[in-house]
Amino acid sequence: MLTFAKTIKSYYMKKILLLLCCAFAASTAFAQVPSFGIRGGVNFAKISASNGNLTASTNSTTTFAVGVFADFKFGSLSLQPALNYTGKGGEGDSGNGGTTKIKTYYVQVPVNLVYHVPAVFGNVYFGGGPYVGVGVSGKTTITENGSSVSEDITFGDDQDDIKRTDFGLNGIAGLEFNNGFILGVNYDLGLSNIANENSFSTKNRVFGVSVGFKF
């Protein structure tokens, strides 16, 4: 059963990676010269856990995200691959009257298909697409009775580790002004189980608010 689950995960990972590569290749082949931009902001991250019909989520924890993106225009549509450093995680009860805070950071590549609606100030945009992230660092912090203890998170295949790869769907929306300034929101819906525990599924959920500039 475990081998079958790994095979299914590998299959979907290959499909998503192939989609990302094809999308980027298509954009470079058919689009005009791309614009480039930078973006950064605040993330409000949760972890969702489910077991059959039972689903629970942690409280949100505040992290951050920074990144660069390219914008390949096709009239009112554009393809936007990006490279981001983004924080995820969650916060909950430690069980002893304190709190447990988990923060993980990923190098993440989303590829979004974006629709632009012209406006007097510039345009309103919204879109979405797949993302793949690779975990690079993280900490678990337990705070009880006014004192805190932190421990580095390990990415790997052991039962207490977090899986290094996270993939899912990403949605974005916002305002782009004529001077290049950008205000945006985004939501990451994790589809992969990041825990090495087969009795339940643990997935990332992230809502972000950002500012940016397109050159």
Secondary structure, DSSP 8 states (H G I E B T S, - for coil): -HHHHHHHHHHHHHHHHHHHHHHHHHHHHHS-S-EEEEEEEEEEEEEEEEETTEEEE-B-EEEEEEEEEEEEEETTEEEEEEEEEEEEEEEEE-SSSSEEEEEEEEEEEEEEEEEEEEETTEEEEEEEEEEEEEEEEEEEEEEETTEEEEEE--BSSSTTSB-SEEEEEEEEEEEEETTSEEEEEEEEEE-S--BS-TTSEEEEEEEEEEEEEE-
